[in-house]
Amino acid sequence: MNLQTLIKSGESETLEFKEKFDERTVESAVAFANASRFLKSIRVFV
């Protein structure tokens, strides 16, 4: 799946868009990891 497809699909239980990388981003990543029991990847697009 490419970036354009991800953007068009919008946010979901497994995808969340962030405007900046800060403490709240880390908290969200941990919440996703806890919800799914593992963290597959974090991709940062600048």
KADA-V680834 format. One record per pair of residues at least 12 apart in sequence whose ideal C-beta (glycine too) atoms are under 10 Angstrom apart, sorted by the first residue. I is the first residue (numbers start at 1). J is the second residue. If there is no record, write none. Layout:
I/J  I/J
//
This chain:
3/43  3/45  6/43  6/45  7/45  13/32  13/35  13/36  14/32  14/35  14/36  14/40  15/32  15/43  16/28  16/29  16/31  16/32  17/45  18/42  18/44  18/45  21/42  21/44  21/46  25/42  25/44  26/42  28/42  29/42
//
